[in-house]
């Protein structure tokens, strides 16, 4: 538990899942009184995407072990607070270990149906219920009865809203496909700030290629990947004002 051994790290039990598991946020900060801008990450919103949790934990470890010895990491921690929800969907994640390796959704009971679960990445307000989501409980993209109907999505919403105005980048980690994606997801239309988003995505993709030699495609979700309504990325952008709100689909 880094929070008990490293003074940079603190944890918050931010909410509980449908089945009562804790949803934890980890914060890395060199000065909690400074009200610094925030880089924010959510992982394992889709239960089967295990590599996303491992990636978030790796980032946390890299930052904490490099602070004070690596000049670039030290500067980034002194400039920003870093917040992570390593397992945003703990029930689905547990189910993917114990029962169904390819489980995607949470474990909500759907009234009138034997099919379990809501796709948390279709449960957010932006474009809720639109194309790329389903009102059928047995669908892998079932959006739930209403926007933010699920305790897991409510927790993410409350966390990012609590830091409204400070969050300068919000990254939703997914796998796989080697994509760096911006809004909009629920439409093929492009945001007003799309040129700024494209510049940032290009810089990120260029850095990935330079470091690992791994090519990533980038652009809006609705044009590069597919239409998906009710996503975190659109919600953070549209409703929380985070221009640099992205989905990263990790390497193949």
Secondary structure, DSSP 4 states (H G I P E B T S, - for coil): -HHHH-TTEEEEEEEE-TTS-EEEEEEE-S-TTS--EEEEEE--SSTT-HHHHHHHHHHHHHHHHHTTT-HHHHHHHHHEEEEEES-S-HHHHHHHHHT-TT--S--PBPTT-S-B---GGG-SSTTTT-TT-BS-TTSTTB--SSTT-SHHHHHHHHHHHHTTTTEEEEEEEEESSSEEEES-SS-S---TTHHHHHHHHHHHHHHHHHHH----EEEEHHHHT---SS-HHHHHHHTT--SEEEEEEE--
